[in-house]
Amino acid sequence: MGNYQSFIGLEVHIHLLTRTKVFCGCPSSFGDEPNTHVCPVCLGYPGVLPSLNIEALRMGCTVARALNCRIPERTWFERKQYFYPDMTKNYQISQFASPLGQEGYLDLEGKNGDRVISKRVRIKECHLEEDAGKMVHTGTVSLLDYNRAGVSLLEIVTEPDMETGEEAELFIRRLRRIVRYLGVCDGNMEEGSLRADANVSINLPGAGLGRKVEIKNLNSSRFVRLGLNYEIARQGELLDAGKAVVQETRLWNENRDQTEAMRQKENAQDYRYFPEPDLPVFSPDADFLKRVEEGLVELPQARSARFRREYGLGEEQAELICEEKAEADYFEEALAEALRRGLSREDAARSIARLLLSDIRRLMARGGYASLGAESGRPFPLSPGRLAAITALTLGGRLTGKNAKQCLEAVIAEDREPEAIVAERGWQPIDDSASIGAAAAAVYAAEQPVFVQVRESIARGPGAEKRRRTLTAYLTGKVLAATGGRADPRMAAEKIEELIARAE
């Protein structure tokens, strides 16, 4: 394939978590009986008047500010002519001339697969509109559900600054984290509350944009990557063969891993925008802008960088913990409790992060806990304070690593305090020389063949050092097992070394 430059822009649609729809009082909920959340306004009956949901506007402006957009002094709505069966009134109330967010950007920093990405993607605009209904095709029959018609929808439009499917996928993932952090969208792509249309063109380097093709309704970040990379290759093959790329809308066929033609692409003039006569111009005042700013939080990328800087976490650890706001909040609450117990900041942070990303996630999955946050409706028994207590017991030498894992399980299963469980089970570590020496002597008597192998490894010289370390670790493990995991590992290893030296 020839050497072409690719240009990718995204149009990302997110359902805002408003209780009611954007221009009427119908409930805005997912999965209910079809056509039960409708009224004359969202069905477009003659003579009805829309009424703007101010909470939807506030949420939209909050997202716009998080994406470094400018909020204009005056914003208004237009009618976008929309001759499709999923809009009963044949137009959509949207924004065109003065959207609520303008001229922003999102910095992409990180890895996607093997690719390291560092790029600023310009945000052209964020505009508020109403969603369309849903069509369900079954055999030769098409069914229409208008529950979704009129739901608050924020569309985020980027400039064509991305060049690969991997960059676009990372953009979607970063944006999803942001809107979930802000609490304005649940980000469930499988339910359609976040979906993307991708515009892509290719051309010779330096020749500017090519002929644009749109890939419609991509409902996973993975499909965004696959669809765009496929389309870039398809367009390249057309140009190599001397053929023209047709400006059109295509769909991603996930079963065939290819894009397929849907319809000829509309131009902006095809929509015949004109100002919505039933909604006045909105000029945000100081009180409204204050509420928007109060809705902002520390965003995940900045929070991840702070975790690395202040707590000494690795990049991967910090990114994983900051993926969900509830988990990052939980981590910092547990760390604050640990610091109140006098623990070292970095030691406590690393210990908590290690447990959070391994054992705690495993136990949550096993117990069916969906979230660490209070919004999950089912409180997680391992509160941040209890995790801090286990961390303090472990770092203070009062609980071994093995028993710490058992203590986690017991706290979650029994919903009790860690200190009480440790005392009841007798999990305090054994650190007296006589008890550990007795356990090591029992291991020496039972594992004579292994001790012989250790002596043979020593006799073979330094080349067998790795074998010797493996066998010694095995014997130390036997001492720990004999004491129920309570023996001090360092002291157990020393006793084994003494027995090896004595046998020599």
C-alpha positions, 0 to 999 in steps of 0.5 A, a space after each residue: 500500500 502507498 504511503 498515506 496520511 490518515 485523519 481521524 475525528 470522532 463524534 462521541 455521544 453520551 447519555 447524561 444521567 438526568 432523572 428526566 429527559 432533556 425537553 420533557 418530564 418523562 423518566 430517563 431510564 434504560 431497559 424498561 417496557 418499550 414505549 412506556 416513557 413517552 409523552 406528547 412532547 417527546 413524541 412530537 405531537 402538534 402544539 406541544 412545547 419543549 422545556 429545557 432540563 437545566 440539569 442536562 445543560 449543567 452536566 454538559 457544561 461540566 463535561 465541556 470544562 473538563 475538556 478545556 472548552 470555552 463556554 460561550 456567553 450565549 448558547 441556543 438550540 436549533 431544529 435539525 431536520 431528521 427524516 428517519 423513523 426513529 424520530 417521530 416529529 421528523 426533526 431533532 432539537 440540537 445545537 449548531 451555531 453556538 454549542 455549549 462547549 467550544 475549542 477545547 482539547 484532551 491530551 492523550 498520554 499513555 500506552 495502548 497495546 505496544 504503542 506509546 501515545 502522546 498527542 493533543 486532540 482538539 475538541 471542536 465542540 460539545 453540544 446538547 441534543 435529544 436522542 432518537 428512539 430505537 429500532 429493532 429489526 426482526 425478520 421482515 418486521 421493524 419495531 420502534 421503541 421511543 423510550 430513548 427518544 428525548 433522552 439527554 444526549 451530549 455530543 463531543 466532536 473532535 478535530 481530525 487530529 488522530 491518525 490510528 485506530 489505537 489513538 482513537 481507542 485510547 481517546 474513547 477510554 480516556 473520555 469514558 473515565 472522565 465522564 464516569 469520574 464526573 458522575 454525568 454518564 455511566 459509560 456503559 457502551 454495551 447499553 448505548 449510553 456511550 457510543 461513537 461515530 468515527 470519521 476517517 480519510 486518507 491522503 498523500 502526506 501534506 495534501 490535506 484531508 481526503 474524502 471522508 467516510 463515517 463509521 456509524 454507531 461503534 459501541 465499544 472502544 475495541 470496535 473503534 480501533 478495529 473499524 478505523 484500522 480496517 477502513 484506513 487499509 480499505 481506502 488505501 487499497 482503493 487509492 492504490 488501484 486508482 479508484 476514488 473513495 466514496 463519501 458515505 456512511 458505513 457500519 462495522 460488521 463485528 462478525 466479519 471484521 469489516 465495514 459495510 456501506 450503509 448510505 451516502 453521507 449527508 452534508 450539513 446543509 442536508 439537515 436544514 438547521 434553523 433556530 428552535 422557536 420554542 426555546 429561548 437563548 440561554 446566557 449562563 450567569 455567575 451562579 450557573 457557572 459556579 455550579 458547573 465549576 463545583 461539579 469538576 473533580 480531579 480527573 483520572 490522568 492528573 490523579 494517576 500522575 499525583 499517585 506516582 509523584 506523591 505515593 511512589 506507585 508505579 505507572 501501571 499501578 496508578 493507572 489501574 487504581 485510578 481507572 474508577 473513581 470509587 477505587 481511587 477514593 477507597 485507596 486514598 481513604 485507606 492510606 489516610 487511615 494507615 498514616 494516622 496509625 503512624 505508617 510510612 506513606 510510601 510503604 503503606 501506599 505500596 502495600 495497599 495498592 498491592 492488595 487492592 489490585 490482586 487479592 481484594 479484586 479477586 475477593 470482590 469478584 468471588 463475592 459478587 461485589 460490583 463496586 467499592 463505592 457506596 453507590 453499589 447498594 451493597 456495602 463492601 465489608 472491607 472498609 478503608 479503615 479495616 484495610 488500613 488495620 490489616 496493612 498496619 498489622 502486616 507492616 508492623 510484623 504482627 501478621 505474616 503475608 499469608 495470614 494477611 490474605 486469610 485475614 482479608 477473606 475472614 473480614 469480608 466473610 464475617 464482617 468483623 474487625 481485623 484485630 479481633 479475627 487475628 487474636 481469635 485465630 491465633 495468627 500473631 507471628 512466631 518470632 522466638 528462636 526456640 519455636 522456629 528452631 524446633 520447627 526447622 529441626 522437624 523439617 530437617 528430620 523429614 526432608 533429609 533427601 533435600 538437604 543432601 541435594 543442597 550439600 551436593 549443589 554446594 559441592 558443585 561450586 557457584 554454578 549450582 547457586 540457583 539450584 541451591 537457592 531454590 531448594 533452600 526456599 523450599 525448605 524455608 517454606 516447609 518451616 512456614 507451613 509447619 507453623 501455620 504461616 506464622 513463623 518470621 520468614 527471615 528467622 526461618 531462613 536463618 535456621 535452615 541455613 544453620 542446619 545446612 552449615 551444620 550438616 556440611 
